Amino acid sequence: MLKRILKMLGAQGTSIGINLIGQFLLPPLFITVYGVAKYGEWLVLSATLAYLASLNFGITTYASNELTMLRQRGELDQYKRLQGSTLAFLLALVAVGAILGALIGLLPLPALLHLRTISRAAAGYTAFFLALQTMAHILGGYYNNLYMVVQETHRGQMWANIRYLAPILVCVPLAIHHASFPTIAFAQFAATFTFVLAAIIDLRKRLQGLPLGLHGANWPTLKTALRPSGMFAMVLSQQFLLFQVPVILLQRLLGPEIVVLFTISRTVLSTARRLLSTITIAIAPEITFSFGSGDKKTLLEIFHYSERVVFGLIPVANLGALLCSPVLLAVWLHKPDLFEPYTYGLMALISAAMSMREHKQFFQFSTNTHDRLAHIVFWGNLMMLAISIPMTIRFGLNGFMYTWLVSETTQMALLYRENRKLFLFDPSITMTPVLKLAAMVGAALPLCILLMRYDRPFPLFVQALIAVAGTVVLFAVAWFVFGLGMVRKRLVTKLAVD
């Protein structure tokens, strides 16, 4: 088990690296070549089409979890029926998505999205090719997830990494040569689809004779999969609701310059959250394996040790990223004026709350016990967006962020209760780790902001050293508060046995 987790950590680490390449390379490139306003409009177009990702209807996650558990139990006839049925449904959804992309491209997008620097035709073609790229990612995600069936989840993740890296690589030379947005979007789609096909060829060899096509597809089997898949679709919609819809709202309410400011601050602070998510994603297959085999003891052990690690690293990663933000903005974008301590402090709190919530939701997510999870995150995010509109109009960007923070904190508390239900209210699961984390972040955040105000007059190199020193202190405190030494001893013991 530990070796599989370590392989997944390596694959997830690569994924983080690719995300960092995209997040830290493309913004300065686009801003330099196209300007802030036009880059903001690229972000808005991308966000507008991103909702099509929800068309996978959650079928990918449900199918990979259920097929893994069916193979473990040796129920291969049901496996064949479920695999064929879910693939047929997914292909139909991909076709619908392509048609919707074409229809969206025909709309007067510049008028609808307040785009000032791009023509209607260019916006339409860009939207269509971005839609096709999203459909290719949906199809690729289905096949990449099936590697979990043969306990090679890390290999599927590596194919996904290549699939996400390819569009970034083709984008760079095109942007340098001032290519049009439609040209960039088409090249990204072509690169994505190429590696989807390559992954399918590799997966067929790895499945060792297990079916991969449409054989066995039937309506009764698909019908039983629709409801749990629909619940996953509600969960997965949070990616669009939390990351794309805010961009569209802020574009309409506050303008493209605020969109860029919000996106940059979110990029910097979300890096910490993504680093933490590698741990949760790495253990997700083990959660599925343990639950599928009925090994509740191992499942509980995974819960407690992962909680210690993730909760212990949340203040280190998020507040450490906050401390490094002024230096990063000065070196990366040469725009130190983009840093505003209060706004970035709020974003650090939001990122910390999201890290907690995401860790908790994976225990429901990976065991297909996700009905209440779906309702909590879907309706919670819709309510947050509705409330954020008047809050943004009244208080600007910070009004939106306050609303988001309250929503994330509430959802995390509700999901903690769902975790306890999953473990039949095991008495070892308490709110003590949450209270420790809240106390540590609450005490450390004001000190971090004071430290950043103190070091502003110093040269960047000195500011960087102070930020690193502050992060080390945070790690030392977290080590003792969350008992990370115990986790270290456990890992050393397991590695020695393996």
SEROTOR-645041 format. One record per residue (C-alpha): x, y, z; residue number from 1. Coordinates in steps of 0.02 Angstrom, whole numbers, padded with zeros to 5 digits, always signed. Example, Ala and Ser with C-alpha at 12.3 -4.5 7.8 and 13.67 -1.06 7.14 Angstrom:
// residues 2
+--------+--------+--------+-----+
:      x :      y :      z : num :
+--------+--------+--------+-----+
: +00615 : -00225 : +00390 :   1 :
: +00684 : -00053 : +00357 :   2 :
+--------+--------+--------+-----+
END
This chain:
// residues 498
+--------+--------+--------+-----+
:      x :      y :      z : num :
+--------+--------+--------+-----+
: +00000 : +00000 : +00000 :   1 :
: +00136 : +00124 : +00049 :   2 :
: +00230 : +00097 : -00115 :   3 :
: +00072 : +00134 : -00214 :   4 :
: +00045 : +00292 : -00112 :   5 :
: +00224 : +00348 : -00145 :   6 :
: +00204 : +00317 : -00332 :   7 :
: +00045 : +00420 : -00330 :   8 :
: +00134 : +00558 : -00235 :   9 :
: +00265 : +00560 : -00372 :  10 :
: +00132 : +00570 : -00508 :  11 :
: +00038 : +00704 : -00412 :  12 :
: +00200 : +00800 : -00385 :  13 :
: +00224 : +00800 : -00573 :  14 :
: +00046 : +00861 : -00593 :  15 :
: +00080 : +01004 : -00474 :  16 :
: +00235 : +01048 : -00574 :  17 :
: +00134 : +01054 : -00734 :  18 :
: +00002 : +01163 : -00652 :  19 :
: +00138 : +01280 : -00590 :  20 :
: +00211 : +01290 : -00765 :  21 :
: +00042 : +01341 : -00834 :  22 :
: -00002 : +01459 : -00692 :  23 :
: +00164 : +01548 : -00679 :  24 :
: +00221 : +01544 : -00861 :  25 :
: +00064 : +01589 : -00957 :  26 :
: +00002 : +01743 : -00861 :  27 :
: +00161 : +01849 : -00884 :  28 :
: +00177 : +01787 : -01064 :  29 :
: -00003 : +01833 : -01108 :  30 :
: +00006 : +01999 : -01015 :  31 :
: +00167 : +02046 : -01106 :  32 :
: +00106 : +01994 : -01279 :  33 :
: -00079 : +02038 : -01271 :  34 :
: -00096 : +02159 : -01125 :  35 :
: -00193 : +02147 : -00962 :  36 :
: -00365 : +02182 : -01036 :  37 :
: -00352 : +02055 : -01176 :  38 :
: -00279 : +01923 : -01060 :  39 :
: -00427 : +01953 : -00945 :  40 :
: -00543 : +01918 : -01092 :  41 :
: -00451 : +01754 : -01129 :  42 :
: -00482 : +01705 : -00947 :  43 :
: -00666 : +01750 : -00962 :  44 :
: -00687 : +01647 : -01122 :  45 :
: -00598 : +01500 : -01042 :  46 :
: -00708 : +01513 : -00887 :  47 :
: -00866 : +01525 : -00991 :  48 :
: -00831 : +01359 : -01078 :  49 :
: -00762 : +01270 : -00925 :  50 :
: -00937 : +01227 : -00862 :  51 :
: -00947 : +01100 : -01003 :  52 :
: -00830 : +00991 : -00899 :  53 :
: -00981 : +00951 : -00791 :  54 :
: -01052 : +00854 : -00939 :  55 :
: -00957 : +00700 : -00884 :  56 :
: -01105 : +00688 : -00763 :  57 :
: -00990 : +00613 : -00632 :  58 :
: -00991 : +00451 : -00731 :  59 :
: -00800 : +00445 : -00735 :  60 :
: -00779 : +00447 : -00546 :  61 :
: -00923 : +00329 : -00508 :  62 :
: -00869 : +00205 : -00643 :  63 :
: -00686 : +00198 : -00590 :  64 :
: -00731 : +00175 : -00405 :  65 :
: -00865 : +00045 : -00438 :  66 :
: -00767 : -00051 : -00571 :  67 :
: -00618 : -00062 : -00452 :  68 :
: -00726 : -00134 : -00314 :  69 :
: -00813 : -00254 : -00435 :  70 :
: -00646 : -00322 : -00494 :  71 :
: -00588 : -00345 : -00314 :  72 :
: -00744 : -00446 : -00278 :  73 :
: -00726 : -00547 : -00439 :  74 :
: -00895 : -00492 : -00511 :  75 :
: -00831 : -00484 : -00691 :  76 :
: -00999 : -00501 : -00779 :  77 :
: -01066 : -00348 : -00690 :  78 :
: -00899 : -00264 : -00725 :  79 :
: -00921 : -00290 : -00912 :  80 :
: -01098 : -00223 : -00912 :  81 :
: -01055 : -00070 : -00808 :  82 :
: -00899 : -00026 : -00908 :  83 :
: -00986 : -00037 : -01076 :  84 :
: -01140 : +00057 : -01015 :  85 :
: -01044 : +00200 : -00935 :  86 :
: -00931 : +00221 : -01087 :  87 :
: -01081 : +00228 : -01204 :  88 :
: -01162 : +00361 : -01096 :  89 :
: -01001 : +00462 : -01087 :  90 :
: -00978 : +00460 : -01276 :  91 :
: -01155 : +00525 : -01296 :  92 :
: -01119 : +00667 : -01174 :  93 :
: -00958 : +00712 : -01266 :  94 :
: -01058 : +00726 : -01428 :  95 :
: -01185 : +00839 : -01340 :  96 :
: -01043 : +00946 : -01275 :  97 :
: -00970 : +00969 : -01449 :  98 :
: -01140 : +01025 : -01514 :  99 :
: -01162 : +01146 : -01368 : 100 :
: -00989 : +01217 : -01402 : 101 :
: -01039 : +01254 : -01581 : 102 :
: -01202 : +01337 : -01526 : 103 :
: -01110 : +01443 : -01396 : 104 :
: -00989 : +01498 : -01532 : 105 :
: -01136 : +01569 : -01630 : 106 :
: -01190 : +01682 : -01486 : 107 :
: -01141 : +01868 : -01480 : 108 :
: -01008 : +01831 : -01348 : 109 :
: -00925 : +02004 : -01348 : 110 :
: -01090 : +02085 : -01301 : 111 :
: -01140 : +01951 : -01175 : 112 :
: -00971 : +01945 : -01087 : 113 :
: -00922 : +02128 : -01106 : 114 :
: -00773 : +02086 : -01216 : 115 :
: -00696 : +02243 : -01291 : 116 :
: -00540 : +02186 : -01385 : 117 :
: -00596 : +02031 : -01480 : 118 :
: -00716 : +02015 : -01627 : 119 :
: -00874 : +01911 : -01626 : 120 :
: -00803 : +01785 : -01751 : 121 :
: -00640 : +01764 : -01656 : 122 :
: -00733 : +01743 : -01491 : 123 :
: -00848 : +01613 : -01571 : 124 :
: -00709 : +01506 : -01645 : 125 :
: -00609 : +01518 : -01483 : 126 :
: -00759 : +01460 : -01383 : 127 :
: -00792 : +01314 : -01501 : 128 :
: -00613 : +01247 : -01495 : 129 :
: -00604 : +01271 : -01306 : 130 :
: -00764 : +01168 : -01294 : 131 :
: -00687 : +01029 : -01399 : 132 :
: -00533 : +01032 : -01288 : 133 :
: -00644 : +01011 : -01135 : 134 :
: -00731 : +00862 : -01216 : 135 :
: -00562 : +00783 : -01254 : 136 :
: -00514 : +00803 : -01070 : 137 :
: -00678 : +00719 : -01017 : 138 :
: -00643 : +00570 : -01129 : 139 :
: -00462 : +00560 : -01074 : 140 :
: -00512 : +00569 : -00891 : 141 :
: -00625 : +00417 : -00909 : 142 :
: -00486 : +00309 : -00980 : 143 :
: -00351 : +00376 : -00862 : 144 :
: -00459 : +00335 : -00710 : 145 :
: -00478 : +00154 : -00766 : 146 :
: -00295 : +00123 : -00723 : 147 :
: -00356 : +00112 : -00542 : 148 :
: -00442 : -00053 : -00585 : 149 :
: -00271 : -00136 : -00606 : 150 :
: -00196 : -00037 : -00460 : 151 :
: -00091 : +00072 : -00575 : 152 :
: -00175 : +00236 : -00533 : 153 :
: -00008 : +00326 : -00541 : 154 :
: +00013 : +00277 : -00724 : 155 :
: -00157 : +00347 : -00768 : 156 :
: -00110 : +00508 : -00677 : 157 :
: +00050 : +00521 : -00779 : 158 :
: -00050 : +00508 : -00940 : 159 :
: -00164 : +00644 : -00874 : 160 :
: -00010 : +00749 : -00835 : 161 :
: +00049 : +00734 : -01015 : 162 :
: -00125 : +00775 : -01077 : 163 :
: -00127 : +00937 : -00977 : 164 :
: +00053 : +00983 : -01016 : 165 :
: +00034 : +00969 : -01205 : 166 :
: -00087 : +01118 : -01224 : 167 :
: +00030 : +01226 : -01120 : 168 :
: +00180 : +01183 : -01227 : 169 :
: +00093 : +01220 : -01391 : 170 :
: +00024 : +01383 : -01320 : 171 :
: +00194 : +01460 : -01280 : 172 :
: +00269 : +01474 : -01457 : 173 :
: +00101 : +01526 : -01529 : 174 :
: +00081 : +01666 : -01402 : 175 :
: +00259 : +01724 : -01430 : 176 :
: +00217 : +01742 : -01615 : 177 :
: +00057 : +01838 : -01575 : 178 :
: -00058 : +01700 : -01638 : 179 :
: -00244 : +01733 : -01631 : 180 :
: -00348 : +01660 : -01490 : 181 :
: -00439 : +01540 : -01609 : 182 :
: -00272 : +01472 : -01671 : 183 :
: -00211 : +01443 : -01493 : 184 :
: -00374 : +01358 : -01443 : 185 :
: -00370 : +01241 : -01595 : 186 :
: -00188 : +01192 : -01565 : 187 :
: -00227 : +01153 : -01383 : 188 :
: -00373 : +01042 : -01434 : 189 :
: -00268 : +00947 : -01561 : 190 :
: -00128 : +00916 : -01435 : 191 :
: -00251 : +00857 : -01302 : 192 :
: -00341 : +00735 : -01417 : 193 :
: -00177 : +00660 : -01480 : 194 :
: -00127 : +00606 : -01305 : 195 :
: -00300 : +00541 : -01265 : 196 :
: -00279 : +00417 : -01408 : 197 :
: -00105 : +00369 : -01348 : 198 :
: -00169 : +00335 : -01171 : 199 :
: -00309 : +00223 : -01236 : 200 :
: -00182 : +00115 : -01330 : 201 :
: -00075 : +00097 : -01174 : 202 :
: -00224 : +00059 : -01061 : 203 :
: -00285 : -00083 : -01173 : 204 :
: -00119 : -00172 : -01142 : 205 :
: -00125 : -00142 : -00953 : 206 :
: -00301 : -00206 : -00922 : 207 :
: -00246 : -00386 : -00951 : 208 :
: -00397 : -00440 : -01050 : 209 :
: -00529 : -00340 : -00955 : 210 :
: -00655 : -00258 : -01072 : 211 :
: -00629 : -00079 : -01129 : 212 :
: -00760 : -00052 : -01263 : 213 :
: -00949 : -00046 : -01279 : 214 :
: -00982 : -00233 : -01263 : 215 :
: -01109 : -00270 : -01128 : 216 :
: -01187 : -00097 : -01130 : 217 :
: -01372 : -00099 : -01085 : 218 :
: -01502 : +00022 : -01020 : 219 :
: -01545 : -00064 : -00853 : 220 :
: -01362 : -00059 : -00798 : 221 :
: -01342 : +00121 : -00852 : 222 :
: -01502 : +00169 : -00763 : 223 :
: -01434 : +00104 : -00598 : 224 :
: -01275 : +00207 : -00624 : 225 :
: -01361 : +00372 : -00667 : 226 :
: -01412 : +00426 : -00493 : 227 :
: -01245 : +00400 : -00405 : 228 :
: -01156 : +00473 : -00557 : 229 :
: -01272 : +00624 : -00550 : 230 :
: -01223 : +00649 : -00369 : 231 :
: -01041 : +00651 : -00423 : 232 :
: -01085 : +00778 : -00556 : 233 :
: -01152 : +00891 : -00419 : 234 :
: -00989 : +00870 : -00322 : 235 :
: -00879 : +00900 : -00473 : 236 :
: -00978 : +01054 : -00522 : 237 :
: -00888 : +01146 : -00382 : 238 :
: -00739 : +01166 : -00498 : 239 :
: -00846 : +01274 : -00612 : 240 :
: -00945 : +01357 : -00473 : 241 :
: -00792 : +01404 : -00370 : 242 :
: -00664 : +01443 : -00504 : 243 :
: -00751 : +01495 : -00664 : 244 :
: -00914 : +01576 : -00609 : 245 :
: -00823 : +01700 : -00494 : 246 :
: -00718 : +01757 : -00642 : 247 :
: -00876 : +01790 : -00744 : 248 :
: -00962 : +01880 : -00599 : 249 :
: -00811 : +01989 : -00561 : 250 :
: -00791 : +02028 : -00746 : 251 :
: -00969 : +02094 : -00755 : 252 :
: -00969 : +02182 : -00586 : 253 :
: -00791 : +02248 : -00568 : 254 :
: -00703 : +02234 : -00737 : 255 :
: -00558 : +02137 : -00816 : 256 :
: -00422 : +02219 : -00709 : 257 :
: -00502 : +02149 : -00551 : 258 :
: -00519 : +01980 : -00637 : 259 :
: -00331 : +01977 : -00664 : 260 :
: -00298 : +02033 : -00484 : 261 :
: -00415 : +01900 : -00415 : 262 :
: -00345 : +01764 : -00528 : 263 :
: -00165 : +01804 : -00485 : 264 :
: -00197 : +01805 : -00298 : 265 :
: -00294 : +01643 : -00310 : 266 :
: -00155 : +01565 : -00415 : 267 :
: -00022 : +01609 : -00287 : 268 :
: -00119 : +01545 : -00136 : 269 :
: -00198 : +01395 : -00222 : 270 :
: -00024 : +01328 : -00256 : 271 :
: -00013 : +01285 : -00072 : 272 :
: -00182 : +01199 : -00077 : 273 :
: -00133 : +01097 : -00229 : 274 :
: +00026 : +01040 : -00146 : 275 :
: -00077 : +00977 : +00000 : 276 :
: -00203 : +00895 : -00116 : 277 :
: -00067 : +00779 : -00180 : 278 :
: -00073 : +00688 : -00013 : 279 :
: -00262 : +00668 : -00017 : 280 :
: -00266 : +00613 : -00199 : 281 :
: -00124 : +00491 : -00169 : 282 :
: -00220 : +00401 : -00032 : 283 :
: -00388 : +00406 : -00126 : 284 :
: -00360 : +00239 : -00216 : 285 :
: -00312 : +00158 : -00051 : 286 :
: -00475 : +00221 : +00024 : 287 :
: -00568 : +00135 : -00119 : 288 :
: -00467 : -00026 : -00103 : 289 :
: -00492 : -00036 : +00087 : 290 :
: -00678 : +00004 : +00077 : 291 :
: -00705 : -00118 : -00066 : 292 :
: -00623 : -00261 : +00029 : 293 :
: -00712 : -00216 : +00192 : 294 :
: -00550 : -00177 : +00285 : 295 :
: -00619 : -00045 : +00404 : 296 :
: -00465 : -00053 : +00517 : 297 :
: -00349 : +00002 : +00377 : 298 :
: -00475 : +00132 : +00321 : 299 :
: -00479 : +00209 : +00495 : 300 :
: -00290 : +00209 : +00502 : 301 :
: -00282 : +00301 : +00335 : 302 :
: -00406 : +00429 : +00404 : 303 :
: -00308 : +00471 : +00561 : 304 :
: -00132 : +00474 : +00490 : 305 :
: -00181 : +00573 : +00335 : 306 :
: -00276 : +00697 : +00444 : 307 :
: -00122 : +00728 : +00550 : 308 :
: -00015 : +00759 : +00397 : 309 :
: -00138 : +00867 : +00299 : 310 :
: -00197 : +00971 : +00447 : 311 :
: -00018 : +00993 : +00507 : 312 :
: +00038 : +01057 : +00337 : 313 :
: -00111 : +01171 : +00303 : 314 :
: -00045 : +01320 : +00404 : 315 :
: +00133 : +01289 : +00343 : 316 :
: +00085 : +01286 : +00158 : 317 :
: -00046 : +01423 : +00157 : 318 :
: +00035 : +01547 : +00274 : 319 :
: +00204 : +01508 : +00199 : 320 :
: +00134 : +01551 : +00027 : 321 :
: +00063 : +01711 : +00101 : 322 :
: +00235 : +01760 : +00169 : 323 :
: +00316 : +01727 : +00000 : 324 :
: +00182 : +01819 : -00102 : 325 :
: +00262 : +01994 : -00107 : 326 :
: +00429 : +01924 : -00166 : 327 :
: +00345 : +01810 : -00292 : 328 :
: +00243 : +01950 : -00370 : 329 :
: +00396 : +02062 : -00383 : 330 :
: +00504 : +01928 : -00465 : 331 :
: +00371 : +01838 : -00567 : 332 :
: +00263 : +01979 : -00636 : 333 :
: +00369 : +02130 : -00589 : 334 :
: +00211 : +02201 : -00512 : 335 :
: +00235 : +02212 : -00322 : 336 :
: +00089 : +02333 : -00315 : 337 :
: -00028 : +02185 : -00348 : 338 :
: +00002 : +02129 : -00168 : 339 :
: -00124 : +02189 : -00039 : 340 :
: -00100 : +02107 : +00132 : 341 :
: -00284 : +02106 : +00183 : 342 :
: -00345 : +02026 : +00021 : 343 :
: -00206 : +01898 : +00017 : 344 :
: -00235 : +01858 : +00200 : 345 :
: -00417 : +01820 : +00160 : 346 :
: -00364 : +01711 : +00014 : 347 :
: -00246 : +01615 : +00129 : 348 :
: -00391 : +01580 : +00249 : 349 :
: -00502 : +01524 : +00105 : 350 :
: -00366 : +01410 : +00040 : 351 :
: -00342 : +01334 : +00214 : 352 :
: -00529 : +01302 : +00233 : 353 :
: -00536 : +01224 : +00058 : 354 :
: -00390 : +01109 : +00101 : 355 :
: -00485 : +01046 : +00254 : 356 :
: -00647 : +01023 : +00158 : 357 :
: -00565 : +00934 : +00011 : 358 :
: -00477 : +00811 : +00125 : 359 :
: -00639 : +00770 : +00215 : 360 :
: -00741 : +00749 : +00056 : 361 :
: -00623 : +00621 : -00020 : 362 :
: -00675 : +00490 : +00108 : 363 :
: -00853 : +00503 : +00043 : 364 :
: -00796 : +00531 : -00136 : 365 :
: -00686 : +00376 : -00145 : 366 :
: -00812 : +00256 : -00068 : 367 :
: -00965 : +00304 : -00173 : 368 :
: -01053 : +00360 : -00012 : 369 :
: -01072 : +00535 : -00079 : 370 :
: -01258 : +00578 : -00085 : 371 :
: -01257 : +00703 : +00058 : 372 :
: -01086 : +00766 : +00005 : 373 :
: -01160 : +00811 : -00164 : 374 :
: -01301 : +00911 : -00087 : 375 :
: -01187 : +00999 : +00037 : 376 :
: -01061 : +01062 : -00090 : 377 :
: -01181 : +01095 : -00235 : 378 :
: -01316 : +01192 : -00144 : 379 :
: -01187 : +01271 : -00029 : 380 :
: -01090 : +01340 : -00176 : 381 :
: -01247 : +01401 : -00265 : 382 :
: -01301 : +01491 : -00106 : 383 :
: -01127 : +01566 : -00089 : 384 :
: -01131 : +01634 : -00267 : 385 :
: -01305 : +01708 : -00243 : 386 :
: -01254 : +01797 : -00082 : 387 :
: -01088 : +01852 : -00157 : 388 :
: -01171 : +01963 : -00288 : 389 :
: -01239 : +02095 : -00167 : 390 :
: -01084 : +02073 : -00058 : 391 :
: -00971 : +02109 : -00207 : 392 :
: -01074 : +02259 : -00260 : 393 :
: -01066 : +02329 : -00083 : 394 :
: -00888 : +02283 : -00029 : 395 :
: -00797 : +02244 : -00191 : 396 :
: -00677 : +02096 : -00207 : 397 :
: -00661 : +02073 : -00019 : 398 :
: -00850 : +02056 : -00005 : 399 :
: -00845 : +01907 : -00123 : 400 :
: -00701 : +01829 : -00027 : 401 :
: -00787 : +01845 : +00144 : 402 :
: -00938 : +01754 : +00074 : 403 :
: -00828 : +01618 : +00002 : 404 :
: -00736 : +01594 : +00168 : 405 :
: -00896 : +01573 : +00268 : 406 :
: -00961 : +01448 : +00139 : 407 :
: -00803 : +01341 : +00142 : 408 :
: -00798 : +01337 : +00332 : 409 :
: -00980 : +01284 : +00345 : 410 :
: -00962 : +01147 : +00215 : 411 :
: -00808 : +01078 : +00301 : 412 :
: -00902 : +01063 : +00467 : 413 :
: -01046 : +00971 : +00383 : 414 :
: -00929 : +00851 : +00294 : 415 :
: -00841 : +00810 : +00457 : 416 :
: -01005 : +00740 : +00519 : 417 :
: -01023 : +00637 : +00359 : 418 :
: -00851 : +00563 : +00391 : 419 :
: -00906 : +00511 : +00565 : 420 :
: -01059 : +00426 : +00491 : 421 :
: -00948 : +00332 : +00369 : 422 :
: -00852 : +00261 : +00517 : 423 :
: -01012 : +00229 : +00618 : 424 :
: -00970 : +00372 : +00738 : 425 :
: -00807 : +00293 : +00794 : 426 :
: -00759 : +00383 : +00956 : 427 :
: -00580 : +00410 : +00895 : 428 :
: -00645 : +00538 : +00767 : 429 :
: -00667 : +00706 : +00854 : 430 :
: -00660 : +00891 : +00813 : 431 :
: -00498 : +00914 : +00910 : 432 :
: -00386 : +00924 : +00754 : 433 :
: -00501 : +01057 : +00680 : 434 :
: -00494 : +01161 : +00839 : 435 :
: -00304 : +01146 : +00844 : 436 :
: -00292 : +01204 : +00665 : 437 :
: -00410 : +01350 : +00692 : 438 :
: -00311 : +01406 : +00844 : 439 :
: -00144 : +01395 : +00755 : 440 :
: -00202 : +01488 : +00599 : 441 :
: -00294 : +01619 : +00702 : 442 :
: -00138 : +01655 : +00804 : 443 :
: -00013 : +01647 : +00661 : 444 :
: -00103 : +01748 : +00526 : 445 :
: -00092 : +01919 : +00612 : 446 :
: +00092 : +01885 : +00652 : 447 :
: +00125 : +01844 : +00469 : 448 :
: +00044 : +02005 : +00410 : 449 :
: +00145 : +02105 : +00537 : 450 :
: +00304 : +02019 : +00479 : 451 :
: +00268 : +02064 : +00297 : 452 :
: +00239 : +02246 : +00343 : 453 :
: +00401 : +02247 : +00441 : 454 :
: +00509 : +02179 : +00299 : 455 :
: +00437 : +02286 : +00158 : 456 :
: +00581 : +02414 : +00163 : 457 :
: +00713 : +02277 : +00147 : 458 :
: +00784 : +02212 : -00019 : 459 :
: +00694 : +02067 : -00102 : 460 :
: +00829 : +01943 : -00054 : 461 :
: +00809 : +01987 : +00130 : 462 :
: +00619 : +01977 : +00115 : 463 :
: +00637 : +01803 : +00039 : 464 :
: +00749 : +01746 : +00182 : 465 :
: +00626 : +01812 : +00311 : 466 :
: +00481 : +01724 : +00221 : 467 :
: +00576 : +01559 : +00221 : 468 :
: +00622 : +01579 : +00404 : 469 :
: +00440 : +01614 : +00448 : 470 :
: +00385 : +01458 : +00354 : 471 :
: +00513 : +01351 : +00447 : 472 :
: +00447 : +01416 : +00613 : 473 :
: +00270 : +01372 : +00561 : 474 :
: +00326 : +01196 : +00517 : 475 :
: +00414 : +01174 : +00684 : 476 :
: +00256 : +01227 : +00777 : 477 :
: +00145 : +01114 : +00671 : 478 :
: +00263 : +00966 : +00698 : 479 :
: +00228 : +00968 : +00885 : 480 :
: +00046 : +01026 : +00881 : 481 :
: -00010 : +00887 : +00762 : 482 :
: +00112 : +00751 : +00815 : 483 :
: +00196 : +00731 : +00645 : 484 :
: +00338 : +00638 : +00729 : 485 :
: +00217 : +00493 : +00759 : 486 :
: +00176 : +00489 : +00574 : 487 :
: +00361 : +00486 : +00531 : 488 :
: +00391 : +00337 : +00645 : 489 :
: +00243 : +00245 : +00567 : 490 :
: +00308 : +00275 : +00390 : 491 :
: +00484 : +00216 : +00435 : 492 :
: +00411 : +00057 : +00512 : 493 :
: +00302 : +00021 : +00359 : 494 :
: +00446 : +00049 : +00238 : 495 :
: +00556 : -00069 : +00339 : 496 :
: +00422 : -00205 : +00333 : 497 :
: +00388 : -00182 : +00147 : 498 :
+--------+--------+--------+-----+
END
